Amino acid sequence: MSLSDKIGNKAEDLGGKVKETAGEATGDQALANEGRADQAKAAVKDGVEKVKDAVGGVVDSVAKHLKK
C-alpha cells in the first residue's frame, strides 16, 4: 500500500469520526450516519489495499522461484 493511500484512508476515517461525533452532539442522525459510512468506506479501502499488497508479495515470490 502506498503512503498516499494510507494517508487518504486515514483522513477519510478521521473525517468520518468527526462527522459521526458532530452528528451525535447536535442530534443530526443523518450526519452521524454519513460519518459511519465514511469510516466503513475507509476500512474497506484499507482492506483492499492490504489484499493487493499480499497478492503482490505472492506474485513476486512465485516469480523469483520460477527464475531459478
PDB file of N, CA, C and O in Angstrom, chain B, residues numbered from 101:
ATOM      1  N   MET B 101       0.855  -1.162   0.000  1.00  0.00           N
ATOM      2  CA  MET B 101       0.000   0.000   0.000  1.00  0.00           C
ATOM      3  C   MET B 101       0.902   1.226   0.000  1.00  0.00           C
ATOM      4  O   MET B 101       1.847   1.332   0.782  1.00  0.00           O
ATOM      5  N   SER B 102       0.586   2.130  -0.884  1.00  0.00           N
ATOM      6  CA  SER B 102       1.418   3.330  -0.953  1.00  0.00           C
ATOM      7  C   SER B 102       1.106   4.258   0.228  1.00  0.00           C
ATOM      8  O   SER B 102       0.038   4.197   0.837  1.00  0.00           O
ATOM      9  N   LEU B 103       2.054   5.090   0.511  1.00  0.00           N
ATOM     10  CA  LEU B 103       1.888   6.034   1.617  1.00  0.00           C
ATOM     11  C   LEU B 103       0.701   6.955   1.371  1.00  0.00           C
ATOM     12  O   LEU B 103      -0.048   7.270   2.296  1.00  0.00           O
ATOM     13  N   SER B 104       0.531   7.384   0.134  1.00  0.00           N
ATOM     14  CA  SER B 104      -0.598   8.286  -0.159  1.00  0.00           C
ATOM     15  C   SER B 104      -1.936   7.584   0.055  1.00  0.00           C
ATOM     16  O   SER B 104      -2.897   8.217   0.492  1.00  0.00           O
ATOM     17  N   ASP B 105      -2.016   6.279  -0.247  1.00  0.00           N
ATOM     18  CA  ASP B 105      -3.243   5.528   0.011  1.00  0.00           C
ATOM     19  C   ASP B 105      -3.515   5.433   1.506  1.00  0.00           C
ATOM     20  O   ASP B 105      -4.647   5.605   1.957  1.00  0.00           O
ATOM     21  N   LYS B 106      -2.462   5.157   2.268  1.00  0.00           N
ATOM     22  CA  LYS B 106      -2.618   5.057   3.722  1.00  0.00           C
ATOM     23  C   LYS B 106      -3.097   6.379   4.306  1.00  0.00           C
ATOM     24  O   LYS B 106      -3.992   6.408   5.150  1.00  0.00           O
ATOM     25  N   ILE B 107      -2.499   7.459   3.855  1.00  0.00           N
ATOM     26  CA  ILE B 107      -2.877   8.787   4.357  1.00  0.00           C
ATOM     27  C   ILE B 107      -4.314   9.111   3.965  1.00  0.00           C
ATOM     28  O   ILE B 107      -5.090   9.610   4.780  1.00  0.00           O
ATOM     29  N   GLY B 108      -4.661   8.827   2.723  1.00  0.00           N
ATOM     30  CA  GLY B 108      -6.024   9.094   2.253  1.00  0.00           C
ATOM     31  C   GLY B 108      -7.059   8.302   3.024  1.00  0.00           C
ATOM     32  O   GLY B 108      -8.097   8.839   3.408  1.00  0.00           O
ATOM     33  N   ASN B 109      -6.782   7.017   3.254  1.00  0.00           N
ATOM     34  CA  ASN B 109      -7.719   6.185   4.007  1.00  0.00           C
ATOM     35  C   ASN B 109      -7.850   6.663   5.446  1.00  0.00           C
ATOM     36  O   ASN B 109      -8.951   6.694   5.997  1.00  0.00           O
ATOM     37  N   LYS B 110      -6.733   7.033   6.051  1.00  0.00           N
ATOM     38  CA  LYS B 110      -6.777   7.521   7.438  1.00  0.00           C
ATOM     39  C   LYS B 110      -7.530   8.840   7.528  1.00  0.00           C
ATOM     40  O   LYS B 110      -8.295   9.064   8.465  1.00  0.00           O
ATOM     41  N   ALA B 111      -7.307   9.720   6.541  1.00  0.00           N
ATOM     42  CA  ALA B 111      -8.012  11.005   6.524  1.00  0.00           C
ATOM     43  C   ALA B 111      -9.517  10.794   6.375  1.00  0.00           C
ATOM     44  O   ALA B 111     -10.313  11.466   7.031  1.00  0.00           O
ATOM     45  N   GLU B 112      -9.902   9.858   5.509  1.00  0.00           N
ATOM     46  CA  GLU B 112     -11.328   9.580   5.331  1.00  0.00           C
ATOM     47  C   GLU B 112     -11.928   9.005   6.609  1.00  0.00           C
ATOM     48  O   GLU B 112     -13.048   9.351   6.984  1.00  0.00           O
ATOM     49  N   ASP B 113     -11.183   8.127   7.276  1.00  0.00           N
ATOM     50  CA  ASP B 113     -11.651   7.545   8.532  1.00  0.00           C
ATOM     51  C   ASP B 113     -11.813   8.628   9.603  1.00  0.00           C
ATOM     52  O   ASP B 113     -12.834   8.687  10.289  1.00  0.00           O
ATOM     53  N   LEU B 114     -10.798   9.481   9.739  1.00  0.00           N
ATOM     54  CA  LEU B 114     -10.878  10.547  10.750  1.00  0.00           C
ATOM     55  C   LEU B 114     -11.999  11.532  10.440  1.00  0.00           C
ATOM     56  O   LEU B 114     -12.704  11.983  11.342  1.00  0.00           O
ATOM     57  N   GLY B 115     -12.161  11.864   9.157  1.00  0.00           N
ATOM     58  CA  GLY B 115     -13.261  12.747   8.766  1.00  0.00           C
ATOM     59  C   GLY B 115     -14.602  12.136   9.118  1.00  0.00           C
ATOM     60  O   GLY B 115     -15.518  12.831   9.556  1.00  0.00           O
ATOM     61  N   GLY B 116     -14.712  10.831   8.924  1.00  0.00           N
ATOM     62  CA  GLY B 116     -15.940  10.131   9.290  1.00  0.00           C
ATOM     63  C   GLY B 116     -16.205  10.174  10.781  1.00  0.00           C
ATOM     64  O   GLY B 116     -17.343  10.339  11.218  1.00  0.00           O
ATOM     65  N   LYS B 117     -15.140  10.022  11.559  1.00  0.00           N
ATOM     66  CA  LYS B 117     -15.290  10.086  13.018  1.00  0.00           C
ATOM     67  C   LYS B 117     -15.749  11.476  13.455  1.00  0.00           C
ATOM     68  O   LYS B 117     -16.574  11.613  14.358  1.00  0.00           O
ATOM     69  N   VAL B 118     -15.207  12.502  12.806  1.00  0.00           N
ATOM     70  CA  VAL B 118     -15.610  13.878  13.136  1.00  0.00           C
ATOM     71  C   VAL B 118     -17.084  14.076  12.802  1.00  0.00           C
ATOM     72  O   VAL B 118     -17.835  14.633  13.603  1.00  0.00           O
ATOM     73  N   LYS B 119     -17.499  13.624  11.623  1.00  0.00           N
ATOM     74  CA  LYS B 119     -18.910  13.758  11.230  1.00  0.00           C
ATOM     75  C   LYS B 119     -19.820  13.002  12.194  1.00  0.00           C
ATOM     76  O   LYS B 119     -20.860  13.510  12.614  1.00  0.00           O
ATOM     77  N   GLU B 120     -19.415  11.786  12.536  1.00  0.00           N
ATOM     78  CA  GLU B 120     -20.238  10.985  13.446  1.00  0.00           C
ATOM     79  C   GLU B 120     -20.388  11.687  14.793  1.00  0.00           C
ATOM     80  O   GLU B 120     -21.493  11.787  15.326  1.00  0.00           O
ATOM     81  N   THR B 121     -19.284  12.168  15.338  1.00  0.00           N
ATOM     82  CA  THR B 121     -19.311  12.849  16.632  1.00  0.00           C
ATOM     83  C   THR B 121     -20.135  14.125  16.568  1.00  0.00           C
ATOM     84  O   THR B 121     -20.935  14.399  17.463  1.00  0.00           O
ATOM     85  N   ALA B 122     -19.941  14.905  15.508  1.00  0.00           N
ATOM     86  CA  ALA B 122     -20.702  16.149  15.352  1.00  0.00           C
ATOM     87  C   ALA B 122     -22.184  15.855  15.215  1.00  0.00           C
ATOM     88  O   ALA B 122     -23.019  16.542  15.803  1.00  0.00           O
ATOM     89  N   GLY B 123     -22.507  14.836  14.440  1.00  0.00           N
ATOM     90  CA  GLY B 123     -23.914  14.475  14.270  1.00  0.00           C
ATOM     91  C   GLY B 123     -24.556  14.035  15.567  1.00  0.00           C
ATOM     92  O   GLY B 123     -25.691  14.410  15.863  1.00  0.00           O
ATOM     93  N   GLU B 124     -23.838  13.243  16.340  1.00  0.00           N
ATOM     94  CA  GLU B 124     -24.371  12.794  17.623  1.00  0.00           C
ATOM     95  C   GLU B 124     -24.496  13.956  18.604  1.00  0.00           C
ATOM     96  O   GLU B 124     -25.456  14.023  19.372  1.00  0.00           O
ATOM     97  N   ALA B 125     -23.531  14.869  18.581  1.00  0.00           N
ATOM     98  CA  ALA B 125     -23.558  16.006  19.509  1.00  0.00           C
ATOM     99  C   ALA B 125     -24.702  16.967  19.197  1.00  0.00           C
ATOM    100  O   ALA B 125     -25.262  17.587  20.101  1.00  0.00           O
ATOM    101  N   THR B 126     -25.047  17.087  17.919  1.00  0.00           N
ATOM    102  CA  THR B 126     -26.093  18.038  17.525  1.00  0.00           C
ATOM    103  C   THR B 126     -27.448  17.375  17.296  1.00  0.00           C
ATOM    104  O   THR B 126     -28.436  18.051  17.008  1.00  0.00           O
ATOM    105  N   GLY B 127     -27.490  16.058  17.423  1.00  0.00           N
ATOM    106  CA  GLY B 127     -28.746  15.348  17.190  1.00  0.00           C
ATOM    107  C   GLY B 127     -29.056  15.158  15.712  1.00  0.00           C
ATOM    108  O   GLY B 127     -30.186  14.827  15.352  1.00  0.00           O
ATOM    109  N   ASP B 128     -28.067  15.366  14.859  1.00  0.00           N
ATOM    110  CA  ASP B 128     -28.239  15.210  13.411  1.00  0.00           C
ATOM    111  C   ASP B 128     -27.880  13.772  13.044  1.00  0.00           C
ATOM    112  O   ASP B 128     -26.721  13.459  12.771  1.00  0.00           O
ATOM    113  N   GLN B 129     -28.889  12.907  13.040  1.00  0.00           N
ATOM    114  CA  GLN B 129     -28.654  11.482  12.800  1.00  0.00           C
ATOM    115  C   GLN B 129     -28.132  11.225  11.392  1.00  0.00           C
ATOM    116  O   GLN B 129     -27.340  10.305  11.190  1.00  0.00           O
ATOM    117  N   ALA B 130     -28.561  12.019  10.418  1.00  0.00           N
ATOM    118  CA  ALA B 130     -28.088  11.844   9.045  1.00  0.00           C
ATOM    119  C   ALA B 130     -26.573  12.095   8.963  1.00  0.00           C
ATOM    120  O   ALA B 130     -25.857  11.355   8.288  1.00  0.00           O
ATOM    121  N   LEU B 131     -26.097  13.117   9.638  1.00  0.00           N
ATOM    122  CA  LEU B 131     -24.665  13.422   9.646  1.00  0.00           C
ATOM    123  C   LEU B 131     -23.891  12.316  10.356  1.00  0.00           C
ATOM    124  O   LEU B 131     -22.823  11.911   9.899  1.00  0.00           O
ATOM    125  N   ALA B 132     -24.425  11.831  11.463  1.00  0.00           N
ATOM    126  CA  ALA B 132     -23.777  10.746  12.193  1.00  0.00           C
ATOM    127  C   ALA B 132     -23.688   9.496  11.320  1.00  0.00           C
ATOM    128  O   ALA B 132     -22.659   8.822  11.297  1.00  0.00           O
ATOM    129  N   ASN B 133     -24.762   9.194  10.610  1.00  0.00           N
ATOM    130  CA  ASN B 133     -24.762   8.028   9.720  1.00  0.00           C
ATOM    131  C   ASN B 133     -23.793   8.208   8.553  1.00  0.00           C
ATOM    132  O   ASN B 133     -23.137   7.255   8.134  1.00  0.00           O
ATOM    133  N   GLU B 134     -23.706   9.418   8.037  1.00  0.00           N
ATOM    134  CA  GLU B 134     -22.752   9.706   6.959  1.00  0.00           C
ATOM    135  C   GLU B 134     -21.323   9.477   7.451  1.00  0.00           C
ATOM    136  O   GLU B 134     -20.482   8.946   6.725  1.00  0.00           O
ATOM    137  N   GLY B 135     -21.065   9.882   8.684  1.00  0.00           N
ATOM    138  CA  GLY B 135     -19.750   9.666   9.267  1.00  0.00           C
ATOM    139  C   GLY B 135     -19.432   8.194   9.420  1.00  0.00           C
ATOM    140  O   GLY B 135     -18.311   7.765   9.147  1.00  0.00           O
ATOM    141  N   ARG B 136     -20.407   7.422   9.854  1.00  0.00           N
ATOM    142  CA  ARG B 136     -20.201   5.973   9.971  1.00  0.00           C
ATOM    143  C   ARG B 136     -19.938   5.353   8.602  1.00  0.00           C
ATOM    144  O   ARG B 136     -19.090   4.471   8.465  1.00  0.00           O
ATOM    145  N   ALA B 137     -20.668   5.818   7.593  1.00  0.00           N
ATOM    146  CA  ALA B 137     -20.473   5.308   6.229  1.00  0.00           C
ATOM    147  C   ALA B 137     -19.069   5.646   5.723  1.00  0.00           C
ATOM    148  O   ALA B 137     -18.420   4.813   5.089  1.00  0.00           O
ATOM    149  N   ASP B 138     -18.605   6.856   5.999  1.00  0.00           N
ATOM    150  CA  ASP B 138     -17.251   7.252   5.591  1.00  0.00           C
ATOM    151  C   ASP B 138     -16.201   6.358   6.245  1.00  0.00           C
ATOM    152  O   ASP B 138     -15.224   5.965   5.608  1.00  0.00           O
ATOM    153  N   GLN B 139     -16.409   6.042   7.512  1.00  0.00           N
ATOM    154  CA  GLN B 139     -15.473   5.176   8.225  1.00  0.00           C
ATOM    155  C   GLN B 139     -15.481   3.765   7.633  1.00  0.00           C
ATOM    156  O   GLN B 139     -14.428   3.146   7.477  1.00  0.00           O
ATOM    157  N   ALA B 140     -16.662   3.266   7.308  1.00  0.00           N
ATOM    158  CA  ALA B 140     -16.766   1.931   6.714  1.00  0.00           C
ATOM    159  C   ALA B 140     -16.088   1.900   5.347  1.00  0.00           C
ATOM    160  O   ALA B 140     -15.392   0.941   5.013  1.00  0.00           O
ATOM    161  N   LYS B 141     -16.296   2.951   4.564  1.00  0.00           N
ATOM    162  CA  LYS B 141     -15.678   3.022   3.242  1.00  0.00           C
ATOM    163  C   LYS B 141     -14.150   3.023   3.363  1.00  0.00           C
ATOM    164  O   LYS B 141     -13.464   2.352   2.593  1.00  0.00           O
ATOM    165  N   ALA B 142     -13.630   3.768   4.317  1.00  0.00           N
ATOM    166  CA  ALA B 142     -12.184   3.811   4.530  1.00  0.00           C
ATOM    167  C   ALA B 142     -11.659   2.443   4.953  1.00  0.00           C
ATOM    168  O   ALA B 142     -10.583   2.033   4.519  1.00  0.00           O
ATOM    169  N   ALA B 143     -12.403   1.738   5.790  1.00  0.00           N
ATOM    170  CA  ALA B 143     -11.990   0.409   6.240  1.00  0.00           C
ATOM    171  C   ALA B 143     -11.955  -0.577   5.077  1.00  0.00           C
ATOM    172  O   ALA B 143     -11.049  -1.405   4.983  1.00  0.00           O
ATOM    173  N   VAL B 144     -12.946  -0.486   4.191  1.00  0.00           N
ATOM    174  CA  VAL B 144     -12.976  -1.371   3.020  1.00  0.00           C
ATOM    175  C   VAL B 144     -11.785  -1.075   2.109  1.00  0.00           C
ATOM    176  O   VAL B 144     -11.112  -1.995   1.643  1.00  0.00           O
ATOM    177  N   LYS B 145     -11.528   0.199   1.857  1.00  0.00           N
ATOM    178  CA  LYS B 145     -10.390   0.569   1.013  1.00  0.00           C
ATOM    179  C   LYS B 145      -9.082   0.067   1.615  1.00  0.00           C
ATOM    180  O   LYS B 145      -8.210  -0.424   0.898  1.00  0.00           O
ATOM    181  N   ASP B 146      -8.949   0.192   2.932  1.00  0.00           N
ATOM    182  CA  ASP B 146      -7.739  -0.271   3.614  1.00  0.00           C
ATOM    183  C   ASP B 146      -7.598  -1.782   3.446  1.00  0.00           C
ATOM    184  O   ASP B 146      -6.503  -2.282   3.191  1.00  0.00           O
ATOM    185  N   GLY B 147      -8.699  -2.500   3.587  1.00  0.00           N
ATOM    186  CA  GLY B 147      -8.676  -3.947   3.412  1.00  0.00           C
ATOM    187  C   GLY B 147      -8.294  -4.353   1.995  1.00  0.00           C
ATOM    188  O   GLY B 147      -7.523  -5.293   1.801  1.00  0.00           O
ATOM    189  N   VAL B 148      -8.828  -3.654   1.012  1.00  0.00           N
ATOM    190  CA  VAL B 148      -8.497  -3.941  -0.389  1.00  0.00           C
ATOM    191  C   VAL B 148      -7.008  -3.707  -0.639  1.00  0.00           C
ATOM    192  O   VAL B 148      -6.356  -4.507  -1.312  1.00  0.00           O
ATOM    193  N   GLU B 149      -6.478  -2.631  -0.107  1.00  0.00           N
ATOM    194  CA  GLU B 149      -5.052  -2.342  -0.282  1.00  0.00           C
ATOM    195  C   GLU B 149      -4.187  -3.426   0.356  1.00  0.00           C
ATOM    196  O   GLU B 149      -3.152  -3.796  -0.197  1.00  0.00           O
ATOM    197  N   LYS B 150      -4.601  -3.932   1.508  1.00  0.00           N
ATOM    198  CA  LYS B 150      -3.839  -4.991   2.174  1.00  0.00           C
ATOM    199  C   LYS B 150      -3.867  -6.274   1.350  1.00  0.00           C
ATOM    200  O   LYS B 150      -2.855  -6.969   1.256  1.00  0.00           O
ATOM    201  N   VAL B 151      -5.014  -6.594   0.753  1.00  0.00           N
ATOM    202  CA  VAL B 151      -5.113  -7.775  -0.103  1.00  0.00           C
ATOM    203  C   VAL B 151      -4.220  -7.599  -1.330  1.00  0.00           C
ATOM    204  O   VAL B 151      -3.517  -8.527  -1.730  1.00  0.00           O
ATOM    205  N   LYS B 152      -4.250  -6.408  -1.924  1.00  0.00           N
ATOM    206  CA  LYS B 152      -3.392  -6.149  -3.081  1.00  0.00           C
ATOM    207  C   LYS B 152      -1.921  -6.318  -2.724  1.00  0.00           C
ATOM    208  O   LYS B 152      -1.151  -6.885  -3.500  1.00  0.00           O
ATOM    209  N   ASP B 153      -1.534  -5.830  -1.558  1.00  0.00           N
ATOM    210  CA  ASP B 153      -0.146  -5.989  -1.108  1.00  0.00           C
ATOM    211  C   ASP B 153       0.205  -7.463  -0.935  1.00  0.00           C
ATOM    212  O   ASP B 153       1.284  -7.899  -1.337  1.00  0.00           O
ATOM    213  N   ALA B 154      -0.710  -8.233  -0.335  1.00  0.00           N
ATOM    214  CA  ALA B 154      -0.453  -9.653  -0.102  1.00  0.00           C
ATOM    215  C   ALA B 154      -0.340 -10.409  -1.425  1.00  0.00           C
ATOM    216  O   ALA B 154       0.549 -11.244  -1.595  1.00  0.00           O
ATOM    217  N   VAL B 155      -1.233 -10.117  -2.349  1.00  0.00           N
ATOM    218  CA  VAL B 155      -1.194 -10.779  -3.650  1.00  0.00           C
ATOM    219  C   VAL B 155       0.086 -10.404  -4.388  1.00  0.00           C
ATOM    220  O   VAL B 155       0.718 -11.257  -5.011  1.00  0.00           O
ATOM    221  N   GLY B 156       0.463  -9.151  -4.321  1.00  0.00           N
ATOM    222  CA  GLY B 156       1.702  -8.720  -4.961  1.00  0.00           C
ATOM    223  C   GLY B 156       2.907  -9.439  -4.397  1.00  0.00           C
ATOM    224  O   GLY B 156       3.819  -9.803  -5.141  1.00  0.00           O
ATOM    225  N   GLY B 157       2.924  -9.650  -3.088  1.00  0.00           N
ATOM    226  CA  GLY B 157       4.017 -10.367  -2.447  1.00  0.00           C
ATOM    227  C   GLY B 157       4.081 -11.809  -2.905  1.00  0.00           C
ATOM    228  O   GLY B 157       5.171 -12.338  -3.122  1.00  0.00           O
ATOM    229  N   VAL B 158       2.932 -12.456  -3.056  1.00  0.00           N
ATOM    230  CA  VAL B 158       2.884 -13.838  -3.522  1.00  0.00           C
ATOM    231  C   VAL B 158       3.369 -13.912  -4.965  1.00  0.00           C
ATOM    232  O   VAL B 158       4.149 -14.799  -5.313  1.00  0.00           O
ATOM    233  N   VAL B 159       2.918 -12.998  -5.795  1.00  0.00           N
ATOM    234  CA  VAL B 159       3.334 -12.982  -7.194  1.00  0.00           C
ATOM    235  C   VAL B 159       4.843 -12.791  -7.294  1.00  0.00           C
ATOM    236  O   VAL B 159       5.504 -13.471  -8.079  1.00  0.00           O
ATOM    237  N   ASP B 160       5.387 -11.876  -6.508  1.00  0.00           N
ATOM    238  CA  ASP B 160       6.845 -11.663  -6.515  1.00  0.00           C
ATOM    239  C   ASP B 160       7.585 -12.921  -6.090  1.00  0.00           C
ATOM    240  O   ASP B 160       8.608 -13.269  -6.680  1.00  0.00           O
ATOM    241  N   SER B 161       7.081 -13.596  -5.083  1.00  0.00           N
ATOM    242  CA  SER B 161       7.704 -14.812  -4.586  1.00  0.00           C
ATOM    243  C   SER B 161       7.679 -15.914  -5.633  1.00  0.00           C
ATOM    244  O   SER B 161       8.680 -16.602  -5.833  1.00  0.00           O
ATOM    245  N   VAL B 162       6.560 -16.088  -6.293  1.00  0.00           N
ATOM    246  CA  VAL B 162       6.439 -17.100  -7.342  1.00  0.00           C
ATOM    247  C   VAL B 162       7.374 -16.764  -8.501  1.00  0.00           C
ATOM    248  O   VAL B 162       8.035 -17.650  -9.044  1.00  0.00           O
ATOM    249  N   ALA B 163       7.428 -15.515  -8.873  1.00  0.00           N
ATOM    250  CA  ALA B 163       8.298 -15.092  -9.976  1.00  0.00           C
ATOM    251  C   ALA B 163       9.765 -15.380  -9.657  1.00  0.00           C
ATOM    252  O   ALA B 163      10.514 -15.818 -10.530  1.00  0.00           O
ATOM    253  N   LYS B 164      10.176 -15.139  -8.425  1.00  0.00           N
ATOM    254  CA  LYS B 164      11.556 -15.427  -8.026  1.00  0.00           C
ATOM    255  C   LYS B 164      11.850 -16.917  -8.124  1.00  0.00           C
ATOM    256  O   LYS B 164      12.926 -17.310  -8.575  1.00  0.00           O
ATOM    257  N   HIS B 165      10.897 -17.752  -7.703  1.00  0.00           N
ATOM    258  CA  HIS B 165      11.104 -19.200  -7.749  1.00  0.00           C
ATOM    259  C   HIS B 165      11.140 -19.698  -9.193  1.00  0.00           C
ATOM    260  O   HIS B 165      11.870 -20.640  -9.502  1.00  0.00           O
ATOM    261  N   LEU B 166      10.379 -19.089 -10.060  1.00  0.00           N
ATOM    262  CA  LEU B 166      10.352 -19.504 -11.463  1.00  0.00           C
ATOM    263  C   LEU B 166      11.647 -19.140 -12.186  1.00  0.00           C
ATOM    264  O   LEU B 166      12.023 -19.802 -13.153  1.00  0.00           O
ATOM    265  N   LYS B 167      12.325 -18.100 -11.726  1.00  0.00           N
ATOM    266  CA  LYS B 167      13.576 -17.670 -12.349  1.00  0.00           C
ATOM    267  C   LYS B 167      14.724 -18.608 -12.019  1.00  0.00           C
ATOM    268  O   LYS B 167      15.735 -18.613 -12.722  1.00  0.00           O
ATOM    269  N   LYS B 168      14.590 -19.398 -10.967  1.00  0.00           N
ATOM    270  CA  LYS B 168      15.672 -20.287 -10.516  1.00  0.00           C
ATOM    271  C   LYS B 168      15.879 -21.424 -11.469  1.00  0.00           C
ATOM    272  O   LYS B 168      16.748 -22.267 -11.246  1.00  0.00           O
TER     273      LYS B 168
END
